């Protein structure tokens, strides 16, 4: 992401086919905005871009994870239509 000709953040989406949702879904793995650029609507614009592109990519769903203490990020995501999910995210480290 750019603002005033400076890089101020980035987004990383990963994709997978889901049998549950009968199509391609995405995981919003990273949405990062530099501290100096936060609070200026850049995260909102980034999410609007992702939502617009999700239609072009025929995505059925976008998942993301957010730390429980990061209420600013949670509020941003909720304001853009994301919902709290009842499932628990689990992991297995292989190395």
Buried (B, 14 or more C-beta within 10 A) or exposed (E): BEBEEEEBBEBEBEEEEBEEEEEBBBBBEEBEBBEEBEEEEBBEEBBEEBBEEBEEEEBBEBBBEBEEEEEEBBEBBEEBEBEEEEEEEEEEEEE
